[in-house]
Amino acid sequence: MKYKINEDLKLIREMLELSQEEMSLSIDIDKKTITRIENDENYPTNETLEKIYNYAYKKGIKINKIKDD
């Protein structure tokens, strides 16, 4: 299953009021990677997906629930 990670990542950042730089530091991923994912230029590795969604979950953001509403 391919997630719309570019939309999810941007939504997560906006909800947490984080810049791409701040997000990259929070999940230990290069800022360029964040930019490329959001611009749909790269699809992240499973490890990167895990970092993004785990971080969101720890911050109380449940993407599936938000998208269902």
N, C-alpha and C positions, 0 to 999 in steps of 0.2 A: 504494500500500500504506500502510495506516494502522498505525503502530507503537503499541504500548501504552506510549507515552512517559511517561505518569504513573507507571507501575510501574517502568520503566527508570530514570527520573530519581531516584526514591526509592531504588532499589537501588544506583545509582552513589553517591549521597550517603552511604548507610549504609556501603557498602564502604570509602569514603574517610574515613569518620567526620567528615563535614562538615555543618554546619548549613545551612539554606536561605540564610542571609546569606553564609556563607563560600563556598558554591557560586556564588551570584550574583556575588560579587566575582571569583571565579576564572574565570568565563566571560563576564564583562561583560554580565550580564543583570539587570534589576531583580528584587529579591527578590519583589515582588508577582507577577511573571510566573512565577517558580519555584513559588510557592504555588499559583497558579491552574492551572498545568500538573499539579502533583501531585494536586490536588483534581479533576482532569478537568473544569475549568471553561473552559479554553482549550486549543486545539490550537496548538502553536508553528509559527512560520514555518519554511520550509526552512532559513533562515540560523540560526535558533535550534537546530533539530535538529542541524545540522552542528556548532555550537559544543559542544553537549552530548556528542554521540557522539565527536567528535574529542578532546575533553578526556578522556573516559573511556579512549579508546584510548591516548592519551599517558601515562596513568597505569597502563597495563597491564591495563585492564579490557576484556575482549572479551565484550560482552553476549550475542551469539548463542551463543558457546561455553558460557557460564554457563547459559543457558536450556536448552541441549541436554543438559546433564549431569543 
